Amino acid sequence: PMGSERMEMRKRQMSTTQETPGAAQAQHSTGNRGSNACCFCWCCCCSCSCLTVRNQDEERARRTSHELQTEGIPNCEESPAPTLEEVNAWAQSFDKLMLTPAGRNAFREFLRTEFSEENMLFWMACEELKQESNKSVIEEKARLIYEDYISILSPKEVSLDSRVREVINRNMLEPSQHTFDDAQLQIYTLMHRDSYPRFMNSAIYKDLLRSLSEKSIEA
Protein backbone atom coordinates (compact mmCIF):
# COMPACT_ATOMS: atom_id res chain seq x y z
CA PRO A 1 0.00 0.00 0.00
CA MET A 2 2.83 2.36 0.82
CA GLY A 3 4.38 1.66 -2.60
CA SER A 4 1.08 2.38 -4.30
CA GLU A 5 0.80 5.75 -2.54
CA ARG A 6 4.34 6.68 -3.59
CA MET A 7 3.54 5.78 -7.21
CA GLU A 8 0.40 7.94 -7.12
CA MET A 9 2.37 10.85 -5.69
CA ARG A 10 5.02 10.56 -8.47
CA LYS A 11 2.31 10.45 -11.15
CA ARG A 12 0.73 13.60 -9.74
CA GLN A 13 4.10 15.41 -9.61
CA MET A 14 4.87 14.41 -13.22
CA SER A 15 1.41 15.50 -14.33
CA THR A 16 1.84 18.86 -12.58
CA THR A 17 5.30 19.37 -14.12
CA GLN A 18 3.97 18.68 -17.63
CA GLU A 19 1.07 21.10 -17.23
CA THR A 20 3.15 23.95 -15.77
CA PRO A 21 5.09 24.96 -18.96
CA GLY A 22 1.87 25.16 -20.97
CA ALA A 23 0.14 27.22 -18.33
CA ALA A 24 3.15 29.51 -18.00
CA GLN A 25 3.29 29.91 -21.78
CA ALA A 26 -0.42 30.77 -21.93
CA GLN A 27 0.01 33.26 -19.10
CA HIS A 28 3.05 34.80 -20.85
CA SER A 29 1.06 35.08 -24.08
CA THR A 30 -1.84 36.76 -22.31
CA GLY A 31 0.54 39.06 -20.47
CA ASN A 32 2.13 40.19 -23.71
CA ARG A 33 -1.23 40.97 -25.22
CA GLY A 34 -2.23 42.92 -22.13
CA SER A 35 0.96 44.94 -22.10
CA ASN A 36 0.50 45.98 -25.73
CA ALA A 37 -3.10 46.99 -25.25
CA CYS A 38 -4.07 50.56 -24.46
CA CYS A 39 -7.29 52.27 -23.46
CA PHE A 40 -10.20 49.90 -24.09
CA CYS A 41 -9.04 48.22 -27.29
CA TRP A 42 -7.07 45.00 -27.66
CA CYS A 43 -4.70 46.05 -30.39
CA CYS A 44 -1.21 44.60 -30.68
CA CYS A 45 0.50 47.49 -32.42
CA CYS A 46 2.21 50.29 -30.57
CA SER A 47 0.66 52.93 -32.85
CA CYS A 48 -2.82 52.41 -31.44
CA SER A 49 -5.58 54.61 -32.84
CA CYS A 50 -6.46 55.64 -29.28
CA LEU A 51 -2.99 57.10 -28.82
CA THR A 52 -3.23 58.81 -32.20
CA VAL A 53 -6.50 60.50 -31.27
CA ARG A 54 -5.10 61.50 -27.88
CA ASN A 55 -1.98 62.99 -29.47
CA GLN A 56 -4.09 64.89 -32.00
CA ASP A 57 -6.22 66.35 -29.20
CA GLU A 58 -3.13 67.44 -27.25
CA GLU A 59 -1.59 69.00 -30.36
CA ARG A 60 -4.83 70.84 -31.12
CA ALA A 61 -4.95 72.18 -27.58
CA ARG A 62 -1.34 73.39 -27.81
CA ARG A 63 -1.98 75.00 -31.20
CA THR A 64 -5.12 76.74 -29.97
CA SER A 65 -3.28 78.08 -26.94
CA HIS A 66 -0.47 79.39 -29.15
CA GLU A 67 -2.90 81.02 -31.55
CA LEU A 68 -4.65 82.78 -28.71
CA GLN A 69 -1.37 84.08 -27.35
CA THR A 70 -0.16 85.39 -30.71
CA GLU A 71 -3.38 86.37 -32.45
CA GLY A 72 -5.93 86.63 -29.67
CA ILE A 73 -7.37 89.54 -27.79
CA PRO A 74 -4.62 91.79 -26.39
CA ASN A 75 -4.39 92.57 -22.68
CA CYS A 76 -6.04 95.90 -23.41
CA GLU A 77 -7.28 97.80 -26.42
CA GLU A 78 -5.22 100.66 -27.73
CA SER A 79 -6.92 103.91 -26.82
CA PRO A 80 -6.09 107.41 -25.61
CA ALA A 81 -6.54 108.13 -21.92
CA PRO A 82 -10.19 108.86 -21.15
CA THR A 83 -11.31 112.39 -20.42
CA LEU A 84 -13.30 113.44 -17.38
CA GLU A 85 -16.32 113.95 -19.61
CA GLU A 86 -16.06 110.40 -20.96
CA VAL A 87 -15.70 108.84 -17.53
CA ASN A 88 -18.74 110.77 -16.29
CA ALA A 89 -20.66 109.53 -19.33
CA TRP A 90 -19.94 105.92 -18.34
CA ALA A 91 -22.17 106.43 -15.32
CA GLN A 92 -25.07 107.48 -17.53
CA SER A 93 -25.48 104.15 -19.28
CA PHE A 94 -23.76 100.83 -19.88
CA ASP A 95 -23.99 101.44 -23.63
CA LYS A 96 -21.83 104.56 -23.34
CA LEU A 97 -19.28 102.63 -21.30
CA MET A 98 -19.05 99.87 -23.91
CA LEU A 99 -18.84 102.27 -26.86
CA THR A 100 -15.33 103.46 -26.06
CA PRO A 101 -12.10 101.39 -25.90
CA ALA A 102 -11.09 103.24 -22.71
CA GLY A 103 -14.41 102.32 -21.12
CA ARG A 104 -14.07 98.68 -22.11
CA ASN A 105 -10.51 98.60 -20.78
CA ALA A 106 -11.54 99.99 -17.40
CA PHE A 107 -14.53 97.68 -17.16
CA ARG A 108 -12.43 94.72 -18.22
CA GLU A 109 -9.92 95.51 -15.47
CA PHE A 110 -12.79 95.39 -12.98
CA LEU A 111 -14.12 92.10 -14.40
CA ARG A 112 -10.68 90.61 -13.92
CA THR A 113 -10.92 91.28 -10.19
CA GLU A 114 -14.21 89.36 -10.15
CA PHE A 115 -12.81 86.50 -12.23
CA SER A 116 -15.33 87.11 -15.01
CA GLU A 117 -13.11 88.69 -17.65
CA GLU A 118 -14.15 85.94 -20.08
CA ASN A 119 -17.48 87.74 -20.54
CA MET A 120 -15.76 90.77 -22.04
CA LEU A 121 -13.32 88.63 -24.02
CA PHE A 122 -16.20 86.67 -25.53
CA TRP A 123 -18.12 89.84 -26.40
CA MET A 124 -15.03 91.34 -28.06
CA ALA A 125 -14.31 88.12 -29.98
CA CYS A 126 -17.88 88.20 -31.34
CA GLU A 127 -17.43 91.82 -32.42
CA GLU A 128 -14.22 90.86 -34.20
CA LEU A 129 -15.95 87.93 -35.92
CA LYS A 130 -18.61 90.28 -37.32
CA GLN A 131 -15.90 92.23 -39.17
CA GLU A 132 -14.71 89.18 -41.14
CA SER A 133 -15.81 88.41 -44.68
CA ASN A 134 -13.50 85.52 -45.64
CA LYS A 135 -15.35 82.22 -45.24
CA SER A 136 -12.36 80.17 -44.09
CA VAL A 137 -11.33 82.85 -41.56
CA ILE A 138 -14.90 83.01 -40.24
CA GLU A 139 -15.00 79.23 -39.77
CA GLU A 140 -11.64 79.19 -37.97
CA LYS A 141 -12.52 82.09 -35.66
CA ALA A 142 -15.94 80.60 -34.93
CA ARG A 143 -14.25 77.31 -33.99
CA LEU A 144 -11.83 79.09 -31.64
CA ILE A 145 -14.64 81.09 -30.02
CA TYR A 146 -16.62 77.89 -29.48
CA GLU A 147 -13.67 76.04 -27.96
CA ASP A 148 -12.67 78.95 -25.73
CA TYR A 149 -16.00 80.30 -24.49
CA ILE A 150 -18.82 77.83 -25.29
CA SER A 151 -17.33 74.40 -24.65
CA ILE A 152 -18.08 73.03 -21.19
CA LEU A 153 -14.47 71.80 -21.08
CA SER A 154 -13.04 75.30 -21.31
CA PRO A 155 -11.95 77.15 -18.14
CA LYS A 156 -13.19 80.34 -19.84
CA GLU A 157 -16.70 79.03 -20.53
CA VAL A 158 -19.34 81.78 -20.35
CA SER A 159 -22.73 81.29 -18.72
CA LEU A 160 -25.43 80.63 -21.33
CA ASP A 161 -28.84 79.02 -21.11
CA SER A 162 -29.71 75.79 -22.93
CA ARG A 163 -31.78 77.53 -25.62
CA VAL A 164 -28.87 79.71 -26.72
CA ARG A 165 -26.50 76.75 -26.66
CA GLU A 166 -28.83 74.83 -28.97
CA VAL A 167 -28.90 77.79 -31.37
CA ILE A 168 -25.10 77.94 -31.37
CA ASN A 169 -24.78 74.21 -32.03
CA ARG A 170 -27.08 74.53 -35.04
CA ASN A 171 -25.24 77.60 -36.30
CA MET A 172 -21.87 75.85 -36.02
CA LEU A 173 -22.93 73.46 -38.80
CA GLU A 174 -22.34 76.40 -41.13
CA PRO A 175 -20.59 79.20 -39.21
CA SER A 176 -21.13 82.83 -40.15
CA GLN A 177 -20.40 86.27 -38.71
CA HIS A 178 -23.63 85.99 -36.72
CA THR A 179 -23.20 82.49 -35.28
CA PHE A 180 -22.96 83.84 -31.71
CA ASP A 181 -25.33 86.82 -31.89
CA ASP A 182 -27.84 85.41 -29.40
CA ALA A 183 -25.07 84.42 -26.99
CA GLN A 184 -23.36 87.78 -27.32
CA LEU A 185 -26.58 89.59 -26.46
CA GLN A 186 -27.13 87.34 -23.44
CA ILE A 187 -23.61 88.01 -22.11
CA TYR A 188 -23.98 91.75 -22.78
CA THR A 189 -27.20 91.73 -20.76
CA LEU A 190 -25.51 89.73 -17.99
CA MET A 191 -22.65 92.23 -17.73
CA HIS A 192 -25.11 95.14 -17.78
CA ARG A 193 -27.33 93.70 -15.06
CA ASP A 194 -24.76 92.09 -12.74
CA SER A 195 -21.32 93.61 -13.20
CA TYR A 196 -21.97 97.18 -14.34
CA PRO A 197 -23.61 98.39 -11.09
CA ARG A 198 -20.72 96.98 -9.07
CA PHE A 199 -18.22 98.60 -11.41
CA MET A 200 -19.79 102.00 -10.83
CA ASN A 201 -19.25 101.54 -7.07
CA SER A 202 -15.78 100.05 -7.42
CA ALA A 203 -12.47 101.58 -6.41
CA ILE A 204 -11.29 101.25 -10.02
CA TYR A 205 -13.98 103.61 -11.30
CA LYS A 206 -13.94 105.99 -8.32
CA ASP A 207 -10.15 106.33 -8.32
CA LEU A 208 -10.12 107.07 -12.05
CA LEU A 209 -12.89 109.64 -11.66
CA ARG A 210 -11.12 111.27 -8.70
CA SER A 211 -7.80 111.41 -10.52
CA LEU A 212 -9.30 113.07 -13.60
CA SER A 213 -11.29 115.50 -11.45
CA GLU A 214 -8.12 116.60 -9.63
CA LYS A 215 -6.27 117.08 -12.91
CA SER A 216 -9.16 119.13 -14.23
CA ILE A 217 -9.10 121.40 -11.16
CA GLU A 218 -5.32 121.84 -11.41
CA ALA A 219 -5.62 122.78 -15.06
Disulfide bonds with the S-S distance in Angstrom:
none
